[in-house]
Amino acid sequence: MRFKNTFLPVQNSLQSHGLLLDLSRPIVMGILNATPDSFYNQGRGSALSDLLYSAEKMIADGATILDIGGASTKPGVARINPSVEANRVLPLIKELHDAFPKVWLSIDTYHSQVAIEAVNAGVSIINDVSSGRFDSSMLEVVAQLKVPYIAMHMQGTPETMQINPQYEDVVYDVGAALKETVNRCHQLGILDIIIDPGFGFGKTVEQNFKLLQNMHSLRILGKPILAGISRKSMICKTLSLTPDEALNGTTALHMIALQQGASILRVHDVREAMQAIKLFETLQMAD
């Protein structure tokens, strides 16, 4: 079963505390991991000074959003205490907001208390891998904070999500789950929503590729789509590479994601993602 195979009009702008995010053309979200155990950098460059340097470079390379995370969500990892997470991210958020007040900052968290503190420190978007499932207060908090919300699909939890994930139809099932989340958000008054199909979160390699191949069908929800493919296992396992070696594969799949209607690429490598967008837009103009 599939959703209708067509590109539908989607929301092309978001607002947050006086900032306007233009999504009429694809943009890049740069990943800043303030964690000692992320799947890619394994803690390398997670000191505050290193992260500030990385952020400045990402902005110079063209990133519109910086996504700040203080808790790893790689397969098998246990969830951490929100106070530990807050201590990792708040100093970075404050420094970045002071240095780059017009840059969109996103907090990658499933804890509502961390979301509150992050927004108070200067964050403009809440990026929740659990779509409100891990913290029953999250959606109500987002509604109160009046900031855009990124809702991601995940089957299970980080601890269990890669233990034999099963779907009747991964494309339809993911779309139906995201539709339910969007409806819950609308009921609470959250209208500025980005949807993320959750590549690598409770999906096999085959399921990830099937989802990517049919990602355009999610446009039926009328929300911008975020594609988080950068250096993930669907690339590494297919090509027998480490994440350090997966940039070329990432760029190849970024072009597919753009063709499938992605509005936002969430990436480790901003410069290369911006190049993919430029090539994609040049291709579109050739029609």
C-alpha positions in Angstrom: 0.0 0.0 0.0 1.3 3.5 -0.8 0.2 7.1 -0.4 -0.5 8.9 -3.7 2.6 9.2 -5.7 2.7 13.0 -6.3 4.4 16.1 -5.0 1.9 18.1 -3.0 2.2 21.7 -1.8 3.9 21.8 1.6 4.4 24.5 4.2 7.3 26.6 3.0 8.1 28.8 6.0 8.3 28.6 9.7 8.3 31.2 12.4 10.0 31.2 15.9 10.4 34.2 18.2 10.8 36.8 15.5 12.8 34.6 13.1 11.4 33.5 9.7 12.7 30.2 8.2 12.3 30.2 4.4 11.8 26.6 3.1 10.9 27.5 -0.5 14.3 25.9 -1.4 16.2 23.1 0.4 18.4 24.1 3.3 21.0 22.4 5.4 21.0 21.6 9.2 24.5 21.1 10.6 25.0 18.5 13.4 26.8 19.6 16.6 27.2 16.7 19.0 28.1 17.6 22.5 28.3 14.0 23.5 31.2 11.6 24.3 29.5 8.6 22.4 27.9 9.8 19.2 28.0 7.1 16.4 30.2 9.2 14.1 32.6 11.4 16.0 32.7 9.2 19.2 33.3 12.3 21.3 35.9 13.9 19.0 35.5 17.6 18.8 32.9 17.7 21.6 34.7 20.2 23.8 33.0 23.7 23.8 35.9 25.4 21.9 35.9 22.7 19.2 32.1 22.9 18.8 32.2 26.7 18.5 34.8 26.4 15.8 32.7 23.7 14.0 29.6 25.9 14.3 31.4 28.9 12.8 32.7 26.8 9.9 29.2 25.3 9.3 27.6 28.7 9.1 30.3 29.9 6.7 29.7 26.8 4.6 26.0 27.6 4.3 24.2 26.0 7.2 20.8 27.6 8.0 20.2 25.6 11.2 22.6 24.2 13.8 21.2 21.1 15.6 22.7 20.7 19.1 22.6 17.4 20.8 23.7 16.3 24.2 22.5 12.7 24.3 23.5 10.0 21.8 20.6 8.1 20.2 22.7 5.5 18.4 21.4 1.9 18.5 21.7 0.2 21.9 22.5 3.3 23.9 20.7 3.9 27.2 18.8 7.2 27.8 20.5 9.7 30.0 19.4 12.0 32.8 18.1 15.3 31.5 20.4 17.3 33.9 23.4 15.6 32.3 22.1 16.5 28.9 21.4 20.1 29.9 24.9 20.6 31.3 26.4 19.5 28.0 24.3 21.7 25.7 23.3 24.9 27.5 26.8 26.5 27.5 27.1 25.9 23.8 23.6 27.2 23.1 24.3 30.4 25.0 27.6 31.0 23.3 26.1 30.4 19.8 23.1 32.6 20.5 25.3 35.4 21.6 27.7 35.1 18.7 25.1 34.3 15.9 21.7 35.7 17.1 20.2 35.4 13.6 21.2 31.7 13.1 18.5 29.1 13.8 19.4 26.8 16.6 17.7 23.5 17.2 17.9 21.3 20.3 17.9 17.6 19.7 16.2 16.3 22.8 13.4 14.0 24.0 13.3 15.7 27.5 10.8 18.5 27.9 12.8 20.1 30.7 15.8 20.3 28.5 13.7 21.8 25.7 12.4 24.5 28.0 15.9 25.4 29.2 17.3 25.3 25.6 14.6 27.6 24.3 15.2 30.0 27.2 18.9 30.0 26.2 18.2 30.9 22.6 17.0 27.8 20.7 14.3 28.2 18.0 13.4 24.6 17.1 12.8 21.4 19.2 14.0 18.2 17.4 12.5 15.2 19.2 13.5 11.7 18.0 10.6 10.2 20.0 7.8 12.4 18.7 6.7 12.9 22.3 6.6 9.2 23.2 9.5 9.4 25.8 8.2 12.4 27.7 4.5 12.8 28.1 4.8 16.5 28.6 6.8 17.3 25.5 4.1 18.2 23.1 2.3 20.4 25.7 5.6 22.1 26.4 6.2 22.7 22.7 2.8 24.3 22.4 3.5 26.6 25.3 6.9 27.6 24.0 5.5 28.4 20.6 8.4 27.1 18.6 8.5 24.8 15.6 8.7 21.0 16.2 10.6 18.3 14.4 8.7 15.0 14.8 10.7 11.9 13.9 9.6 8.3 13.4 11.3 5.7 15.6 10.1 2.1 16.1 10.9 1.2 19.7 13.7 3.0 21.7 17.4 3.5 21.0 18.0 0.5 23.3 15.8 -1.8 21.3 15.1 -0.2 17.9 17.5 -2.3 15.8 16.4 -5.7 17.3 14.6 -7.2 14.3 12.4 -4.2 13.3 9.2 -5.3 11.6 6.7 -3.5 9.4 3.7 -4.6 7.3 4.7 -1.9 4.9 7.5 0.5 6.1 6.4 3.4 3.9 2.8 3.3 4.8 3.4 2.5 8.5 5.9 5.3 8.9 3.5 7.7 7.1 0.6 6.7 9.3 2.6 7.1 12.5 3.8 10.6 11.4 0.2 11.5 10.4 -1.0 10.6 13.9 1.8 12.8 15.5 0.9 15.7 13.2 -2.7 15.4 14.2 -1.8 15.4 17.9 0.3 18.5 17.4 -2.5 20.3 15.6 -4.9 19.5 18.4 -2.5 21.3 20.8 -2.0 24.2 18.5 1.4 23.3 17.1 1.2 24.1 13.4 4.9 24.7 12.5 5.9 21.0 12.2 8.8 19.3 10.3 8.5 15.6 9.7 11.5 13.2 9.8 11.0 9.6 8.6 13.8 8.5 11.0 16.4 6.7 8.8 18.2 4.2 10.9 15.8 4.4 13.8 14.1 1.0 14.0 14.7 0.1 10.3 16.8 -2.5 8.5 19.0 -1.4 5.7 16.5 -2.7 3.2 13.6 -0.8 5.0 15.7 2.4 5.0 16.2 2.2 1.2 12.6 1.4 0.6 11.6 4.4 2.7 14.0 6.7 0.9 12.8 5.5 -2.5 9.2 6.4 -1.5 9.8 9.4 0.7 7.9 11.7 -1.6 4.7 10.1 -0.4 5.1 11.8 3.0 4.4 15.1 1.3 0.7 14.2 1.6 1.0 15.4 5.2 1.7 19.0 3.9 4.8 19.4 6.1 8.4 20.0 5.3 10.5 16.8 5.3 13.9 16.4 7.0 16.2 13.7 5.8 18.8 12.5 8.3 21.0 10.2 6.3 24.5 11.5 6.9 27.1 8.8 7.4 24.5 6.3 8.7 24.6 2.5 8.7 22.4 2.2 5.5 25.5 3.6 3.7 28.2 1.9 5.8 26.7 -1.6 5.7 25.9 -1.4 2.0 29.4 -0.2 1.0 31.3 -2.0 3.8 32.7 1.3 5.2 33.1 3.0 8.5 31.3 6.3 9.1 34.6 8.1 8.6 34.6 6.8 5.0 30.9 7.4 4.2 30.9 11.0 2.9 30.7 10.0 -0.8 27.8 7.7 -0.1 26.1 10.3 2.0 26.3 12.8 -0.9 24.9 10.3 -3.3 21.9 9.6 -1.1 21.4 13.3 -0.4 20.7 13.9 -4.1 18.1 11.1 -3.9 16.5 12.7 -0.8 16.3 16.0 -2.6 14.6 14.4 -5.6 12.2 12.8 -3.2 11.2 16.2 -1.8 13.4 16.8 1.2 13.3 20.4 2.5 16.1 19.9 5.0 19.3 17.9 4.9 20.6 17.1 8.4 24.3 16.6 7.9 27.8 16.4 9.4 29.4 17.9 6.3 27.7 21.2 5.4 29.8 22.2 2.4 29.2 19.0 0.5 25.5 19.1 1.2 25.3 22.6 -0.1 27.0 21.5 -3.2 24.4 18.7 -3.7 21.6 21.3 -3.3 23.2 23.6 -5.9 23.5 20.7 -8.4 19.9 19.6 -7.6 18.6 23.1 -8.2 20.6 23.4 -11.4 19.1 20.1 -12.6 15.6 21.4 -11.8 16.1 24.5 -13.8 17.0 22.4 -16.8 13.5 21.1 -17.1 
